[in-house]
């Protein structure tokens, strides 16, 4: 795997990121996810990138103050000027021996921009492992399904 296609970042959740009951605001996590997606996309494209679309943001578990949140952003598909980034969020209670659990996942479409703010070409994604090929095919099928839904008017 190209070292530029994956990025992992972690942060302990603070009281300023939560409501009075200690639940971290969804928007705080979404911002971290967007940051991770943008960072890996910029790392890959080597230029400015912007978020064009967020699909299927799924909250699986609540996140509380004091939890360690680990985000993994992986470029799974590359078009001419855009990249599909899968971002997963795992949460770990640092005061117990429990294993990290998947709290959220989402797909981010990031677009590479030139200095004038227009979409610019990016290198094709090199698929080295069977896992990368399967992920690429899965995302390509998902993207085609989204296009079909948009074209059908539903």
C-alpha positions in Angstrom: 0.0 0.0 0.0 1.2 3.5 -0.9 2.1 5.2 2.4 0.2 8.3 1.1 -3.2 6.4 1.1 -3.7 5.9 4.8 -3.6 8.2 7.8 -4.3 7.4 11.5 -4.9 10.1 14.1 -6.1 9.9 17.8 -7.4 12.3 20.3 -8.8 12.1 23.9 -12.2 13.7 24.1 -12.4 16.7 26.3 -15.3 18.2 28.3 -15.4 21.2 25.9 -16.4 18.8 23.1 -19.4 17.3 25.0 -22.8 18.1 26.4 -23.5 18.3 30.2 -24.1 14.5 30.3 -20.6 13.9 28.9 -21.7 12.7 25.4 -19.3 14.1 22.8 -21.2 16.2 20.2 -21.6 14.4 16.8 -20.5 17.6 15.1 -17.1 17.4 17.0 -16.6 13.9 15.6 -17.7 14.9 12.2 -15.2 17.7 12.2 -12.4 15.3 13.2 -13.5 12.9 10.4 -13.4 15.7 7.8 -9.9 16.7 9.1 -8.7 13.1 8.7 -10.2 12.8 5.2 -8.8 16.1 4.1 -5.3 15.3 5.5 -5.0 11.9 3.7 -6.4 13.4 0.5 -3.9 16.3 0.5 -1.1 13.8 1.4 -2.1 11.8 -1.7 -2.8 14.5 -4.2 -0.1 16.9 -3.0 -2.4 20.0 -3.4 -5.3 21.7 -1.8 -8.4 19.6 -1.4 -12.0 20.3 -0.4 -14.8 18.1 0.8 -17.4 17.7 -1.9 -19.7 15.0 -0.3 -20.2 13.0 2.8 -22.2 9.8 2.5 -23.6 7.3 4.9 -22.4 8.9 8.1 -23.3 6.2 10.6 -23.1 6.6 14.4 -22.7 3.1 15.9 -21.9 4.0 19.5 -21.9 7.0 21.7 -18.6 8.6 22.6 -17.9 10.0 26.1 -15.5 12.5 27.6 -12.2 10.8 28.4 -12.5 8.3 25.6 -9.6 7.9 23.1 -10.9 8.3 19.6 -8.8 6.9 16.8 -9.7 7.9 13.2 -8.4 5.9 10.2 -8.8 7.6 6.8 -8.1 5.4 3.8 -8.2 6.4 0.1 -10.2 3.7 -1.5 -11.0 5.1 -4.9 -9.5 7.7 -7.2 -11.1 9.4 -10.2 -9.7 12.1 -12.4 -9.9 14.9 -9.8 -11.6 13.3 -6.8 -10.9 10.7 -4.2 -13.2 8.6 -2.1 -12.0 8.4 1.4 -13.3 5.9 4.0 -13.1 7.2 7.5 -13.6 5.0 10.5 -13.7 6.1 14.1 -12.9 3.6 16.9 -13.5 4.5 20.5 -11.6 3.2 23.5 -12.4 3.6 27.2 -8.9 4.3 28.7 -10.1 3.4 32.2 -11.0 -0.2 31.4 -9.4 -3.2 29.7 -12.0 -3.3 26.9 -10.9 -3.3 23.3 -11.6 -0.4 21.0 -15.0 -0.5 19.3 -16.2 1.0 16.0 -18.2 4.1 16.8 -18.6 5.7 13.4 -17.9 5.3 9.7 -18.4 7.4 6.6 -17.4 8.0 3.0 -15.9 11.4 2.1 -15.5 12.6 -1.5 -12.6 15.0 -1.7 -11.7 17.1 -4.8 -8.2 18.2 -5.6 -7.8 21.8 -6.5 -5.2 23.8 -8.4 -3.9 27.2 -7.2 -6.8 28.9 -8.9 -9.3 26.8 -7.1 -10.3 24.6 -10.0 -10.4 20.8 -10.0 -7.0 19.3 -11.1 -5.9 15.9 -12.1 -4.4 13.5 -9.6 -2.4 10.3 -10.1 -4.3 7.0 -10.4 -4.5 4.8 -7.3 -2.1 1.9 -7.4 -3.7 -1.2 -6.1 -1.1 -3.6 -4.7 -3.0 -6.0 -2.4 -6.1 -8.1 -2.8 -7.7 -6.1 0.0 -7.1 -2.8 -1.8 -8.6 -4.2 -5.0 -11.7 -5.4 -3.2 -12.1 -2.1 -1.4 -11.7 -0.2 -4.7 -14.3 -2.5 -6.4 -16.7 -2.0 -3.5 -16.5 1.7 -3.6 -16.8 1.8 -7.4 -20.1 -0.3 -7.1 -21.4 2.0 -4.4 -20.6 5.1 -6.5 -22.4 3.6 -9.5 -25.4 2.8 -7.3 -25.4 6.5 -6.1 -25.3 7.6 -9.8 -28.2 5.3 -10.7 -30.3 6.7 -7.8 -29.6 10.3 -8.8 -30.4 9.6 -12.5 -33.7 7.8 -11.7 -35.2 10.8 -10.1 -35.8 9.1 -6.8 
